């Protein structure tokens, strides 16, 4: 069985275990048991549900590399996890985001062992929780808190990002906005405020803000709900608002605009409240940094173009703390976060080769002397 076959088979096994954000336990236990079967060192699961295992290197004092992949999916436990294979594609909810990424942790290990490669540095394999949605990167926050800044850096694996090298972290801030009124009957109390109407008006005002294209900045009302009947003036309504920007200053400006509007939105008979339900810090590593250059080199070695890009991923946390981090992908595909999600089988070989080469080479250079003026990072 080829490495691609083994990784794909494991990805499907992982995909078959439901793992909604905040309910990743069974999948985490499955991965922990696999780490134990592989006889890795220091296998453990923390209080958040993150799973850790260490592959020892030759030098005890060498800095460690953290290789991570998130366990959680966007799908509820009730979703049909049926797998469908067509030609060179595999269709299944969550197969690429991020069952394949988790399976690739083991693919790296298998590749190193098959070729009897002994690394200079320790590698910590981490399957973490809380990357999706309102998980707010809680798992990776715990991982970075555990290891601190004295590491080689972080390689974050995503199943559907082959050819992309993420070196910028998009800042995100999220709110749940609530409108409350006395409510009433749509006929006899007509003219009194409805929470649904008030919230709809507020959303219209929010989405009328002019947002810059450069740096790219976005706003999205992702959910909206409220009311109890068609002939009822709604007493409550709520929505969830997502704000993002490549530039921390642009995000801060937008946050101030939004909060100024919310502060002044209440009036007699109408109460508008908002709570922050998520915040992902921005960060960046220079394209000249060795981590980025190595990821690009390893991608080029597979005959692929390397697309330098930004995203909201687990890498946000180390990047926001000036710790080197990149995201690399395993294959191509589509339909992420839908029931029609799929991965392409053939490119898995290229993706695995790229990330394995990264893990092998990241600690092999005698000097890492490229500095980022912005971050002042010097990794030795």
LOBAKOL-576231 format. One record per residue: residue in one letter; x, y, z of N, C-alpha, C in turn. Coordinates in steps of 0.05 Angstrom, whole numbers, padded with zeros to 5 digits, always signed. Atoms other than C-alpha are relative to their C-alpha. Example, Ala and Ser with C-alpha at 12.3 -4.5 7.8 and 13.67 -1.06 7.14 Angstrom:
a+00018-00024+00000+00246-00090+00156+00018+00024+00000s-00016-00024-00001+00273-00021+00143-00015+00022+00014
END
This chain:
x+00017-00024+00000+00000+00000+00000+00018+00025+00000x-00016-00024+00002+00028+00068-00020-00006+00019+00023x+00004-00020-00021+00035+00126+00028-00027+00015-00005x+00026-00014+00006-00023+00161-00008-00023-00018+00008x+00022+00018-00007-00067+00100+00001-00004-00001+00030x+00001+00001-00029-00050+00096+00075-00012+00025+00012x+00010-00026-00010-00063+00170+00087-00030+00003-00006x+00028-00002+00008-00128+00168+00048-00018-00018+00017x+00016+00019-00016-00153+00106+00085-00004+00011+00028x+00002-00011-00027-00138+00139+00152-00018+00025+00000x+00017-00025+00001-00171+00205+00131-00029-00008+00000x+00028+00009+00001-00235+00167+00116-00009-00010+00028x+00006+00010-00027-00232+00132+00184-00005+00024+00019x+00003-00024-00017-00224+00200+00218-00025+00014-00007x+00024-00014+00009-00279+00231+00176-00025-00013+00010x+00024+00014-00008-00328+00178+00199-00006+00005+00030x+00005-00006-00029-00322+00202+00272-00009+00029+00002x+00010-00028-00001-00366+00264+00282+00017+00016+00019x-00016-00017-00017-00327+00322+00311-00008+00029-00003x+00007-00029+00001-00367+00387+00314+00017+00015+00020x-00014-00017-00018-00331+00444+00347-00013-00001+00028x+00008+00004-00028-00335+00435+00423-00008-00029+00006x+00007+00028-00004-00350+00360+00413+00020-00018-00015x-00020+00015+00014-00284+00334+00386+00011-00024+00015x-00011+00021-00017-00273+00284+00442+00004-00027-00012x-00004+00026+00012-00285+00218+00406+00021-00001-00021x-00021-00001+00021-00242+00238+00347+00027+00004+00013x-00025-00004-00014-00188+00263+00394+00010-00026+00013x-00008+00025-00013-00188+00197+00432+00010-00021-00021x-00009+00017+00022-00182+00159+00366+00029+00007-00008x-00027-00008+00007-00121+00200+00347+00020-00006+00022x-00018+00006-00022-00091+00192+00416+00008-00030+00000x-00006+00029+00001-00097+00116+00410+00019-00007-00022x-00018+00005+00023-00063+00118+00342+00028+00009+00007x-00026-00009-00008-00006+00159+00371+00013-00021+00018x-00010+00020-00018+00002+00106+00425+00009-00025-00015x-00007+00024+00016+00002+00049+00374+00025+00005-00016x-00025-00007+00015+00057+00086+00336+00024+00002+00019x-00021+00000-00020+00097+00085+00401+00015+00027+00000x-00012-00026-00003+00109+00160+00400+00003+00006+00030x-00006-00007-00028+00134+00193+00464-00020+00021+00010x+00014-00021-00014+00096+00235+00514-00028+00005-00011x+00027-00002+00011+00027+00221+00485-00019+00009+00022x+00018-00010-00020-00026+00261+00522-00023+00015-00012x+00022-00017+00008-00091+00298+00518-00005+00021+00022x+00003-00021-00021-00100+00365+00554-00029+00005+00006x+00028-00005-00010-00162+00393+00588-00018+00011-00022x+00016-00011+00022-00184+00427+00523-00008-00022-00020x+00004+00021+00020-00181+00362+00483+00021-00001-00021x-00022+00002+00019-00117+00376+00445+00016-00025+00006x-00014+00025-00003-00077+00313+00432+00029+00005-00009x-00029-00005+00005+00000+00313+00434+00015-00026-00001x-00019+00023+00001+00055+00264+00415+00027+00011-00011x-00026-00010+00007+00130+00273+00407+00016-00021-00014x-00019+00017+00014+00177+00243+00356+00028+00011+00007x-00026-00010-00009+00247+00249+00387+00020+00005-00023x-00021-00005+00018+00304+00280+00349+00027-00008+00012x-00026+00009-00009+00379+00267+00355+00012+00019+00021x-00011-00020-00019+00395+00331+00394-00021+00008+00020x+00020-00006-00021+00360+00339+00460-00004+00030+00004x+00002-00029-00005+00374+00414+00463-00009+00016-00025x+00009-00013+00024+00351+00429+00392-00029+00010+00004x+00027-00011-00002+00289+00472+00385-00020-00019-00013x+00021+00019+00009+00224+00434+00372-00016+00013-00023x+00020-00007+00021+00179+00437+00310-00027-00010+00009x+00027+00007-00006+00105+00437+00323-00015-00004-00026x+00016+00006+00024+00063+00404+00268-00028-00005+00009x+00028+00002-00011-00012+00412+00279-00020-00002-00023x+00024+00001+00017-00079+00398+00247-00024+00000+00017x+00023-00002-00017-00147+00415+00274-00019-00024-00004x+00018+00023-00001-00196+00360+00294-00028+00007-00008x+00029-00006+00002-00262+00397+00289-00009+00005-00028x+00013-00006+00026-00311+00405+00232-00023+00019+00005x+00023-00019-00003-00368+00453+00218-00027-00015+00001x+00025+00015+00003-00420+00397+00214-00011-00010+00027x+00012+00010-00024-00469+00378+00269+00001-00030+00001x-00002+00030-00003-00471+00306+00297-00020-00014-00018x+00021+00013+00015-00534+00292+00256+00006-00002-00030x-00006-00001+00029-00500+00303+00188+00006-00029-00010x-00006+00025+00012-00496+00243+00142+00029+00000-00010x-00029+00001+00006-00422+00225+00137+00007-00020-00022x-00005+00020+00021-00429+00178+00078+00022+00009-00018x-00023-00005+00018-00367+00172+00034-00008-00011-00028x+00005+00008+00028-00373+00170-00041+00025+00003-00017x-00024-00001+00016-00316+00154-00088-00008+00001-00030x+00005-00003+00029-00318+00177-00161+00027+00006-00014x-00025-00004+00015-00258+00168-00207+00023+00006+00019x-00023-00008-00016-00200+00205-00174-00009+00019+00022x+00009-00018-00021-00243+00241-00122-00014-00016+00022x+00015+00011-00023-00271+00225-00053-00018+00022+00011x+00019-00019-00010-00334+00261-00031-00009-00008+00028x+00009+00005-00027-00351+00266+00043+00002+00025+00017x-00001-00024-00016-00368+00322+00092+00024-00001+00019x-00023-00002-00017-00304+00344+00127+00025-00016-00008x-00022+00017+00009-00258+00298+00087+00026+00016-00005x-00023-00017+00005-00213+00355+00066+00006+00020+00023x-00002-00020-00021-00226+00403+00123-00012-00011+00026x-00029+00002+00004-00194+00374+00161+00009-00029+00006x-00008+00027-00006-00194+00298+00165+00026-00008-00014x-00025+00006+00014-00140+00294+00112+00024+00013+00013x-00022-00013-00014-00098+00345+00150+00009-00016+00025x-00006+00016-00023-00102+00302+00213+00014-00026-00008x-00013+00024+00010-00085+00239+00174+00029+00005-00009x-00026-00006+00009-00025+00275+00145+00021+00001+00022x-00019+00001-00022+00006+00280+00214+00013-00028+00001x-00010+00028+00000+00013+00204+00211+00015-00006-00026x-00014+00004+00025+00034+00207+00138+00029+00010+00002x-00027-00010-00004+00094+00249+00157+00016-00020+00016x-00014+00019-00017+00113+00200+00212+00007-00025-00016x-00005+00025+00015+00105+00139+00166+00022+00005-00021x-00020-00006+00021+00147+00172+00111+00028+00001+00012x-00026-00002-00013+00204+00188+00159+00010-00028+00009x-00008+00027-00010+00204+00118+00189+00006-00019-00023x-00005+00018+00022+00200+00082+00122+00027+00004-00012x-00026-00007+00011+00263+00118+00100+00022+00001+00021x-00019+00001-00023+00296+00111+00168+00013+00028+00004x-00010-00027-00004+00303+00187+00174-00001+00007+00030x-00001-00009-00027+00326+00211+00242+00005+00030+00000x-00002-00029+00000+00315+00286+00251+00018+00010+00022x-00016-00013-00021+00360+00332+00290-00018+00009+00022x+00018-00012-00019+00301+00364+00325-00024-00018+00006x+00025+00013-00007+00241+00337+00362-00023+00012-00017x+00025-00009+00012+00174+00341+00326-00023-00007+00018x+00024+00005-00015+00111+00349+00365-00023+00000-00020x+00025+00002+00016+00049+00324+00329-00023+00008+00018x+00022-00010-00016-00013+00360+00353-00026+00000-00016x+00027-00001+00011-00086+00347+00336-00016+00018+00019x+00012-00020-00018-00121+00408+00364-00030+00005-00005x+00029-00005+00001-00193+00429+00378-00004+00030-00007x+00009-00028+00000-00232+00493+00366+00010+00018-00022x-00009-00018+00021-00208+00519+00299-00023+00012-00015x+00023-00010+00016-00276+00526+00265-00018+00018+00016x+00022-00015-00011-00330+00577+00277+00006+00014+00027x-00002-00013-00026-00340+00599+00349+00020-00015+00019x-00022+00012-00016-00284+00553+00373+00021+00021+00006x-00017-00023-00006-00244+00618+00368+00029-00007+00004x-00028+00008-00002-00178+00581+00361+00008-00007+00028x-00006+00005-00028-00183+00560+00434+00021-00022+00003x-00019+00022-00001-00144+00496+00420+00028+00009-00005x-00027-00009+00007-00085+00530+00387+00009+00020+00021x-00008-00018-00022-00085+00583+00442+00013-00016+00022x-00011+00017-00021-00073+00527+00491+00026-00013-00009x-00024+00012+00010-00020+00495+00447+00024+00020+00002x-00021-00021-00001+00020+00560+00441+00007+00007+00028x-00006-00005-00028+00013+00572+00515+00018-00022+00012x-00016+00023-00010+00042+00503+00528+00030+00002-00009x-00027+00002+00011+00103+00509+00482+00015+00027+00001x-00014-00026-00001+00117+00584+00486+00013+00007-00027x-00013-00011+00024+00162+00621+00437+00026-00014-00007x-00027+00012+00004+00225+00579+00444-00002-00026-00016x+00003+00022+00018+00209+00533+00385+00010+00008-00027x-00007-00007+00028+00231+00528+00313-00024+00014-00013x+00024-00012+00011+00159+00546+00295-00022-00020-00003x+00024+00016+00004+00093+00518+00273-00005-00005-00030x+00010+00008+00027+00073+00480+00210-00029-00009+00004x+00029+00006-00003-00003+00479+00206-00009-00013-00026x+00009+00015+00023-00034+00427+00160-00030+00004-00005x+00028-00002+00009-00098+00439+00121-00003-00018-00024x+00004+00020+00021-00126+00385+00075-00004+00012-00027x+00009-00010+00026-00151+00431+00020+00016+00025-00009x-00015-00025+00007-00095+00482+00010+00026-00006-00015x-00024+00007+00014-00044+00448-00035+00009+00023-00018x-00010-00022+00017+00001+00500-00068-00001+00027+00013x+00003-00025-00014-00018+00554-00019+00018+00000+00025x-00016-00004-00024+00030+00580+00034-00011+00024+00015x+00012-00021-00016-00006+00620+00087+00021+00011+00019x-00020-00012-00017+00041+00669+00121-00011+00025+00013x+00014-00023-00012-00009+00724+00140-00025-00010+00014x+00024+00007-00015-00063+00718+00192-00020+00023-00001x+00021-00020+00002-00128+00755+00179-00012+00004+00028x+00013-00006-00025-00155+00790+00240-00030-00002-00002x+00029+00004+00000-00227+00773+00259-00011+00009+00027x+00015-00005-00025-00277+00800+00309-00029-00006-00006x+00027+00009+00004-00346+00772+00318-00018+00008+00023x+00019-00009-00020-00408+00796+00354-00027-00015-00003x+00028+00008+00001-00476+00770+00373-00016+00025+00009x+00015-00024-00005-00525+00828+00369-00029-00007+00006x+00027+00006-00008-00592+00826+00404-00018+00025+00001x+00020-00021-00001-00654+00870+00395-00023-00009+00017x+00023+00007-00017-00709+00870+00448-00020+00023+00001x+00022-00019-00002-00777+00904+00449-00022-00012+00017x+00022+00011-00015-00843+00896+00485-00016-00021-00015x+00015+00019+00016-00871+00857+00427-00030+00008-00002x+00029-00006+00002-00946+00854+00412-00013-00014-00024x+00015+00011+00022-00998+00838+00360+00004+00017-00025x-00007-00014+00025-00984+00855+00288-00022+00019-00010x+00022-00018+00008-01053+00888+00280-00007+00020+00022x+00009-00018-00021-01076+00915+00346+00022+00018+00012x-00023-00016-00011-01006+00939+00367+00017+00012-00023x-00015-00010+00022-00985+00962+00298+00010+00028+00006x-00013-00026-00006-00937+01021+00302+00020-00002+00023x-00020+00005-00021-00901+00993+00363+00024-00015-00012x-00024+00011+00012-00829+00970+00351+00000-00031+00000x-00005+00028+00002-00814+00899+00328+00030-00005+00000x-00029+00006-00002-00747+00869+00346+00012-00008-00027x-00009+00009+00026-00742+00837+00277+00004+00025-00018x-00003-00024+00017-00754+00904+00242+00024+00017+00009x-00022-00016-00011-00705+00940+00288+00027-00012-00008x-00025+00013+00007-00651+00888+00276+00005+00002-00030x-00003-00002+00029-00663+00888+00201+00010+00028-00008x-00009-00027+00005-00655+00964+00201+00029+00004+00008x-00028-00002-00010-00591+00958+00241+00019-00014-00020x-00016+00015+00019-00563+00906+00193+00004+00016-00026x-00001-00017+00024-00579+00952+00134+00020+00023+00004x-00019-00021-00005-00540+01008+00167+00029-00011+00002x-00027+00012-00002-00481+00962+00182+00011-00006-00027x-00010+00009+00026-00476+00935+00112+00003+00023-00019x-00004-00024+00017-00478+01006+00084+00028+00012+00004x-00028-00011-00004-00408+01020+00112+00017-00006-00024x-00019+00004+00022-00357+01030+00058+00026-00012+00010x-00024+00015-00009-00301+00980+00067+00022+00002-00021x-00022-00002+00019-00232+00986+00036+00005-00027-00014x-00009+00024+00015-00211+00937-00018+00029-00007+00006x-00028+00003-00008-00139+00948+00001+00005+00017+00025x-00001+00029-00005-00125+00924+00053-00028-00013+00000x+00026+00013+00002-00180+00874+00042-00013-00002+00027x+00015-00001-00025-00233+00883+00095-00029-00008-00006x+00026+00010+00006-00300+00847+00100-00018+00000+00024x+00021+00002-00021-00365+00845+00139-00021-00020-00009x+00020+00019+00008-00416+00790+00141-00019-00005+00024x+00020+00009-00019-00481+00777+00179-00006-00029-00007x+00002+00028+00007-00479+00702+00180-00025-00014+00009x+00025+00012-00009-00541+00685+00220-00018+00022+00010x+00019-00019-00011-00605+00721+00238-00025-00016+00007x+00023+00014-00010-00665+00697+00278-00017+00017+00018x+00017-00015-00019-00723+00721+00320-00030-00003-00007x+00029+00001+00004-00798+00726+00328-00011-00027+00007x+00014+00025-00008-00850+00673+00347-00023-00006-00019x+00022+00005+00018-00903+00680+00293-00004+00022-00020x+00002-00019+00022-00923+00715+00229-00017+00024+00007x+00017-00023-00008-00975+00759+00263+00008+00011+00028x-00011-00009-00026-00931+00776+00324+00021+00021-00005x-00022-00019+00000-00889+00838+00334+00022-00013+00018x-00021+00015-00014-00824+00804+00353+00010+00014+00025x-00011-00011-00024-00800+00815+00424+00030-00002+00001x-00029+00004+00001-00730+00789+00410+00008-00008-00028x-00013+00008+00025-00685+00781+00349+00030+00002+00004x-00029-00001-00003-00611+00767+00343+00014-00007-00027x-00016+00007+00023-00557+00762+00291+00029-00003+00008x-00029+00002-00006-00483+00744+00288+00016+00013-00023x-00015-00017+00018-00434+00791+00255+00029-00007+00000x-00028+00007+00003-00365+00774+00228+00014+00023-00014x-00016-00021+00011-00313+00828+00215+00028-00011-00004x-00026+00010+00006-00246+00814+00181+00017+00020-00015x-00018-00017+00016-00185+00850+00154+00028-00012+00000x-00028+00007+00001-00115+00836+00131+00017+00018+00017x-00015-00021-00014-00093+00899+00167-00012+00005+00028x+00012-00004-00027-00102+00905+00243-00011+00028+00003x+00010-00027-00003-00110+00981+00237-00027+00003-00014x+00026-00001+00014-00166+00973+00185-00022-00014+00016x+00020+00014-00016-00201+00922+00229-00008+00017+00025x+00006-00017-00024-00195+00968+00290-00019+00023-00008x+00017-00022+00009-00226+01025+00250-00028-00009-00005x+00027+00010+00005-00284+00982+00228-00014-00008+00026x+00011+00007-00027-00294+00956+00299-00011+00025+00013x+00009-00025-00012-00299+01028+00324-00026+00010-00014x+00024-00008+00014-00350+01044+00270-00025-00016+00008x+00021+00018-00008-00392+00984+00287-00009+00005+00028x+00008-00004-00028-00390+00995+00361-00012+00027+00006x+00013-00026-00003-00407+01069+00355-00029-00002-00009x+00028+00003+00009-00469+01049+00316-00016-00015+00020x+00014+00016-00019-00488+00996+00366-00006+00015+00026x+00004-00015-00025-00479+01042+00426-00023+00019-00002x+00021-00020+00004-00527+01092+00396-00025-00011-00012x+00023+00012+00014-00577+01043+00368-00025-00003+00018x+00023+00003-00017-00622+01036+00429-00016+00026+00001x+00018-00023-00003-00682+01082+00437-00023-00008+00017x+00022+00007-00018-00746+01085+00476-00016-00024-00012x+00015+00024+00009-00779+01017+00472+00017-00020-00015x-00018+00018+00015-00719+00986+00437+00027-00001+00014x-00026+00004-00013-00657+00957+00471+00017-00017-00018x-00020+00014+00017-00597+00937+00428+00024-00006+00017x-00025+00008-00014-00541+00897+00461+00017-00016-00018x-00018+00015+00016-00480+00864+00433+00021-00013+00019x-00022+00013-00015-00429+00814+00460+00020-00010-00020x-00021+00011+00017-00362+00794+00430+00000-00030+00004x+00001+00029-00002-00365+00720+00414+00024-00013-00014x-00024+00011+00013-00299+00712+00377+00019+00022-00007x-00021-00019+00007-00233+00747+00366+00025-00015-00008x-00024+00013+00010-00176+00722+00323+00020+00021-00007x-00020-00022+00004-00113+00764+00325+00014-00002-00027x-00014+00000+00025-00078+00785+00262+00030-00004+00005x-00029+00003-00002-00004+00772+00248+00011-00004-00027x-00013+00003+00026+00046+00764+00193+00029-00008+00004x-00028+00006+00002+00113+00734+00177+00010+00008-00027x-00010-00010+00025+00156+00765+00123+00003-00022-00021x-00005+00020+00021+00160+00730+00056+00029-00007-00002x-00029+00006+00000+00235+00733+00066+00008-00018+00023x-00007+00017-00023+00232+00693+00130+00006-00028-00009x-00007+00027+00009+00264+00624+00124-00023-00020+00001x+00023+00018-00001+00199+00589+00144-00016+00002-00026x+00016-00004+00024+00163+00620+00085+00016-00010-00024x-00016+00008+00022+00221+00609+00038+00002-00030-00003x-00002+00029+00000+00227+00536+00058-00026-00012-00010x+00026+00010+00009+00152+00525+00048-00003+00003-00030x+00001-00005+00029+00157+00556-00021+00018-00019-00015x-00019+00019+00013+00218+00514-00039-00011-00028-00001x+00011+00027-00002+00184+00450-00016-00024-00004-00019x+00023+00001+00019+00123+00467-00058+00011-00001-00029x-00011+00000+00026+00165+00483-00119+00013-00027-00008x-00013+00026+00005+00202+00417-00112-00020-00020-00011x+00021+00018+00010+00135+00383-00127-00011+00008-00027x+00009-00010+00026+00128+00421-00192-00024+00017+00002x+00024-00016-00004+00075+00466-00163+00008+00030+00004x-00003-00028-00007+00069+00542-00161-00007+00004+00029x+00006-00006-00028+00070+00569-00090-00015+00027+00001x+00016-00024-00002+00015+00619-00076+00002+00011+00028x-00002-00013-00027+00032+00665-00017-00026+00014+00006x+00027-00010-00005-00033+00683+00017-00005+00004+00030x+00009-00006-00027-00070+00704+00080-00025-00016+00006x+00024+00015-00008-00123+00667+00119-00005+00002+00030x+00007+00002-00028-00158+00657+00185+00002-00029+00008x-00007+00028-00006-00127+00593+00211+00012-00002+00028x-00014+00004-00026-00094+00563+00273+00026+00016+00001x-00025-00015+00001-00031+00600+00250-00003+00028+00011x+00004-00027-00012-00063+00665+00274+00013+00003+00027x-00009-00003-00028-00043+00650+00345+00031+00003+00001x-00029-00004-00001+00032+00638+00337+00009+00025-00015x-00008-00024+00015+00038+00693+00284-00005+00025+00015x+00006-00024-00015+00004+00743+00329+00019+00004+00024x-00019-00001-00022+00057+00727+00382+00029+00000-00010x-00027-00002+00013+00116+00735+00333+00015-00026-00001x-00012+00027+00002+00128+00660+00329-00003-00009-00029x+00002+00008+00028+00144+00634+00259-00021-00022-00004x+00021+00020+00006+00086+00595+00228-00008+00003-00029x+00011+00001+00027+00062+00574+00160-00021-00021-00002x+00020+00021+00005+00002+00535+00134+00006-00011-00028x-00003+00014+00026+00012+00483+00079-00022-00020-00003x+00022+00017+00005-00039+00440+00045+00009-00027-00011x-00006+00028+00008-00043+00366+00026-00011-00007-00028x+00011+00006+00026-00087+00364-00036-00018+00022-00009x+00021-00018+00010-00137+00401-00079-00027-00012+00004x+00028+00009-00003-00212+00395-00077-00019+00023-00001x+00020-00021+00000-00274+00435-00066-00024-00006+00018x+00024+00004-00016-00341+00444-00031+00004+00001+00029x-00006-00001-00029-00309+00458+00036-00024+00012+00016x+00022-00008-00018-00360+00466+00093-00028-00005-00012x+00026+00008+00010-00415+00435+00050-00001-00031+00000x+00003+00029+00001-00443+00364+00046+00012-00012-00025x-00012+00010+00025-00412+00359-00024+00030+00004+00000x-00029-00004-00001-00341+00370+00000+00015-00024-00012x-00015+00022+00012-00289+00330-00039+00029+00007-00001x-00029-00002+00004-00215+00318-00046+00009-00014-00025x-00012+00013+00023-00173+00300-00106+00021-00019+00011x-00017+00021-00011-00135+00235-00093+00029+00003-00011x-00026+00001+00013-00077+00241-00142+00020+00020+00013x-00020-00020-00011-00045+00306-00113+00008-00005+00029x-00007+00005-00028-00042+00277-00043+00030-00007+00002x-00028+00007+00001+00026+00248-00061+00018+00025+00000x-00015-00025+00002+00052+00317-00079-00001+00015+00027x+00003-00015-00025+00024+00349-00016+00016-00013+00023x-00015+00014-00021+00053+00295+00029+00030+00004-00004x-00028-00004+00005+00121+00301-00004+00009+00027+00008x-00007-00028-00007+00121+00376+00006+00002+00004+00030x-00001-00005-00029+00104+00375+00081+00022-00017+00013x-00022+00017-00011+00152+00317+00094+00027+00014-00004x-00025-00014+00005+00208+00355+00061+00003+00024+00018x-00001-00023-00018+00191+00416+00103+00010-00009+00028x-00007+00011-00027+00195+00375+00168+00029-00009+00001x-00028+00010+00001+00261+00344+00146+00020+00023+00000x-00020-00020+00005+00295+00408+00125+00000+00024+00019x+00003-00024-00016+00270+00459+00175+00021+00003+00022x-00020-00002-00020+00322+00442+00227+00028-00007-00010x-00025+00010+00011+00378+00421+00180+00020+00022-00007x-00018-00021+00007+00407+00489+00164+00016+00008+00024x-00017-00008-00022+00466+00511+00205-00007+00027+00011x+00007-00027-00009+00441+00582+00208-00026+00009-00013x+00025-00013+00010+00374+00616+00201+00004+00030+00006x-00009-00027-00005+00398+00687+00193-00017+00021-00014x+00017-00019+00014+00342+00719+00153-00017+00014+00021x+00017-00015-00019+00310+00774+00194-00024+00012-00014x+00022-00015+00009+00243+00804+00186+00000+00027+00014x-00002-00027-00012+00247+00879+00196-00026+00006+00016x+00025-00005-00014+00174+00880+00215-00002-00013+00027x+00003+00015-00024+00178+00826+00267+00025-00002+00017x-00025+00002-00015+00251+00827+00286+00006-00028+00009x-00003+00028-00007+00252+00751+00285+00028-00009-00009x-00024+00013+00007+00318+00715+00286-00001-00028+00012x+00002+00028-00009+00311+00639+00290+00026-00014-00004x-00026+00015+00002+00373+00598+00305-00005-00030+00002
END
